C-alpha cells in the first residue's frame, strides 16, 4: 500500500520548478536513452530478451540508489514495465513518456 513515507522524498514533498522539470523531462529522457536505447538495445542481440529486460531494469534501479535502497527497490517494477515496453515497441521515447507519467503520478501523490 502506498504511504507518503515509502515514496515521498523532500524533493517530491515540496518540489520547486527545477525539480519538476528534472522529474518530468530531464530524468525520463536521459535515463531511458541510456538504459533502453543504450544498454537494453546493446544487450538484445547479445542475450535473450528476458536477460536484456531484467538487466535494464536492474540498471534502472541502480540509477536510483542515490535516493536510497528503498527507492531503488520501488522503481524496479516500473523499470521492468519500461523494459517490456521497449521490447515490444523498440521506442525509448515511449519509455521516456511512461517514465514521465510515473514521475508525475509520484509528484501528484506526494505534493
C-alpha positions in Angstrom: 0.0 0.0 0.0 1.2 3.5 -0.8 2.0 5.7 2.1 3.9 9.0 1.7 6.7 7.8 3.9 7.5 4.9 1.4 8.0 7.1 -1.6 8.0 10.8 -0.8 11.4 12.3 -0.6 11.8 16.0 0.3 12.0 16.8 -3.4 8.7 15.1 -4.0 7.0 16.7 -1.0 7.9 20.3 -1.9 9.1 20.4 -5.5 10.4 23.6 -6.9 10.3 24.3 -10.7 13.8 22.8 -11.3 12.8 19.6 -9.5 9.6 19.3 -11.5 11.5 19.8 -14.8 14.1 17.3 -13.7 11.5 14.7 -12.8 9.1 15.2 -15.7 11.6 15.9 -18.5 15.3 15.6 -17.9 15.4 12.3 -15.9 13.0 10.4 -18.1 14.7 11.4 -21.3 18.3 10.8 -20.1 17.6 7.6 -18.1 15.6 6.0 -20.8 18.1 7.0 -23.5 20.9 5.4 -21.5 19.1 2.3 -20.2 16.7 1.4 -23.1 18.4 2.9 -26.2 21.8 2.2 -24.8 22.0 -0.9 -22.5 18.9 -2.8 -23.5 19.4 -2.2 -27.2 23.0 -3.4 -26.9 22.1 -6.5 -24.9 19.2 -7.6 -27.2 21.4 -9.1 -30.0 23.9 -10.5 -27.4 21.5 -12.2 -25.0 17.9 -13.3 -24.5 15.1 -10.8 -24.4 14.5 -11.8 -20.7 18.1 -11.1 -19.8 18.0 -7.7 -21.6 14.8 -6.7 -19.9 16.0 -7.9 -16.4 19.4 -6.3 -16.8 18.0 -3.0 -17.9 15.5 -3.0 -15.0 18.4 -3.7 -12.6 20.4 -0.8 -14.2 17.4 1.5 -13.9 17.1 0.6 -10.2 20.8 1.2 -9.7 20.5 4.7 -11.1 18.1 5.4 -8.3 20.3 4.2 -5.5 21.3 7.9 -4.8 17.7 8.2 -3.4 18.2 5.2 -1.1 17.8 1.4 -1.4 14.1 1.6 -0.8 13.7 4.0 -3.8 15.8 1.7 -6.0 13.7 -1.3 -5.0 10.4 0.6 -5.6 11.4 1.5 -9.2 12.4 -2.0 -10.2 8.8 -2.8 -11.2 8.4 0.2 -13.4 11.8 -0.5 -14.8 10.6 -3.9 -15.8 7.5 -2.4 -17.4 9.5 0.1 -19.3 11.8 -2.7 -20.4 8.9 -4.8 -21.6 7.5 -1.7 -23.5 10.9 -1.3 -25.2 11.0 -4.9 -26.0 7.6 -4.7 -27.7 7.8 -1.4 -29.5 11.5 -0.5 -29.6 10.9 3.1 -28.7 12.9 4.6 -25.9 10.8 7.8 -26.4 7.7 5.8 -25.4 9.6 4.6 -22.4 10.5 8.2 -21.5 6.9 9.2 -21.8 5.8 6.3 -19.5 8.6 7.2 -17.1 7.5 10.9 -17.0 3.9 9.7 -16.3 5.1 7.6 -13.4 7.1 10.5 -12.0 4.0 12.8 -12.5 1.9 10.3 -10.5 4.5 10.3 -7.7 4.5 14.1 -7.7 0.7 14.2 -7.5 0.6 11.7 -4.7 3.2 13.5 -2.6 2.7 17.2 -3.2 
